[in-house]
């Protein structure tokens, strides 16, 4: 059976609790600010004008995403692969979603809103690392913010160090790329990856 309408979906799952509905805010309160200040990692969700979606991991020192005020976030763009999937999506469709993680904390923070790209030096300069300011940043106007319960991270046991796998149980990045890209050798791919990690973090 395929679910095709909201009525059938609600018949299956029922209605959310009052707490689940009422916890949603249109601003960042003190708890949201505290959570973001401790978060070294988030995932940014975007989509293009046709609804094709993309998620992108973003990470840096705790608090790397700046809370400018109760309604505005600034997410710096660090050096990457220059695909610019998220940034191009924002140009076509400003709606974004961000979920913040704090190591050791099973709850997460979800923030949804509208975004625009900025190259404002006054905004970006305070986000410099190793004397290098980001080339651009994502200004997010908060429309929805709420804390998400711990069930998913409890089920996954994400923060349990005993559950971490040994890196060697997977092929190197270079090996995986060479298997996926014709004409690229594992040695070349590994060298490029190592060089990028060594020289292009900031």
N, C-alpha and C positions, 0 to 999 in steps of 0.2 A: 504494500500500500504506500502511496506517495502522498505526502501532505502538501496541499496546494493553496490553502487559505488560512487566515488567522483564526477563524472559528474552529477549524479542525485542530489547529495547533493548541488552542486554549482548551479544547475538549480533552486533549491528551495530557496536558501538563497542569491545567488549572490556572488560577490567578496568583500573581506574586504576593508576598506578604506586604503589609503596610510598611514595614521597615525597609524592605528591598526597594519600594517605590519612593518613600519619603527621604531616603538618604541622599538622593540625587540633588546636587546643588548647582547653581549657575555661577558660582564663584569659587575661589580657592580660600578656604578658611585656614586657621592656624594649624590644624592637623594635616591638611594637604601640604602646606608650606614645609612643615617639619619632615614629612615623608619625602618630598622632592629634594630637600636639602641633604638627605641621607642616601639618596639613590644614585648609584654609579652606572645604572643601566636602564634603558627603556627600549620599547619597540614602537616604532612610528608606523601607523597605517595610513595609506593614501589610496586614491583611485583616480583613474583618468576620466575624461569626459564621457567615455562609453561604459564606465563602471568596472573596468578591469582593475583589479586590486593589487596592491603591493605592500609588503611589510619590510621594514629595514631596522636592524639593530643599531642602537646608538649607545655609546659608552664612553666614560671618562671618569675623572675623580668625582667622588660624591658631591652632589650639588652642581654638576656641570650644566644642567638646565636651570636657567635663572628665572625666578619669579619676580617679574617687574612690578606687578601690583596684583590685586585680588582677581583680576580678569585677564592677565596677560603673562604668557610664558615666552622665553627666548631660548631656542635650541640651537647651539652652535654647530656649524658644519665643519667637521675635521677632514683631513685629507683622506680620500678614498680612491675608488676605481674610476671616477669621473663618468660613470654610467648616468648618474643624475636622475634615476628613476623617480624617486620621491619628489625631487624639486620640480621635474617636468610635470608630474601629476598635479602638484599644487598649482602650477600655472594654469592648468586646464580645469581643475576642480579644487577649490580651497578647503573643502571639508577634510579634516584629519582626525585621527584618533591616536592617543598615546597611552601606553600602559607602563607604569613605573614599578621597578623591583628594588627591594632592599635586601642584600644578602642576610640570610638567617631569619628573615621575617616572611611568614607565609601569606600574609595579606598583601594585596597589590592596590595600586591607585590608578583609576581610569580617568582620562581627561579627553573630552571631545570638543571640537570647536572649528573655527575658520582660521586659516593660516595665510600668511603672505611672506614673500622672501624679502630680506633686507640686507643692504650692504652698508648701513649706517655705521660709520667708524666709531662714533661716540657710544653706540650700543655694543659693538663687537669688541672694542679695545679691552674692556674689563674681563673678557673671556679668553684673553691670550694665554697660551701655554708655551713655555720656553721662548718667550718674547715674540711669539707668532700668533697674531690674531686670526680668527677664522675669516675666510673670504666672504662668507655670507652666513646668515642665520635665518631661522624660521620663527617668525612672530606668530604665536597662537593666541587668538582671542577665545577665552574659555566660554563655552556654552553649557557644558555638563561636566561635573566632577563628582566622583564617588569612590569610596573604598570598596574593594571587592573581597569577598570572604576567602578563607584560607583553604577551602576544600581541594582545589586543583593542585596546589603546591604540596599539601599533605599527601594526597594520593600519589603524586610523582616522587615525593621524598627528595625534592630537588636539591636541598641544601645539605643533605647527608653526605659527608666526605667519604663514607664507606661505599657509597653508590657511584662515586666517580670512576669512569672507566680509564684504563691506561690508553694513552694516545696511540700507542703502537697497535692497538686492536683495530684501528682504521688505517687505510693507506695514507701516505702523506698527501698534502694538498696538491703538490706537484704531480704525484702519480694519478690522482683523480682527474686533474685537469688534462694531463696528457692522454688519458683514456677517452676524454670527452672532446678534445680538440685535435683534429687531424694535423699532423706535421709538427706537433709540439712534443719534445721529449720530456721525460720525467726530470732529468737533470736540469734542463733549461727552466722548466716551470718551478722547480724547487728553488733555484738560484734567484729567479725573479721574485718569488714570494718572500724569501729571506731578505732580499735587498729592500723590498717595499716595507716590510715590518721593521727593518733596522733604520731606514732613512725617511720613511714617510708616515710616521705616526702623527706628527704635527707639522 
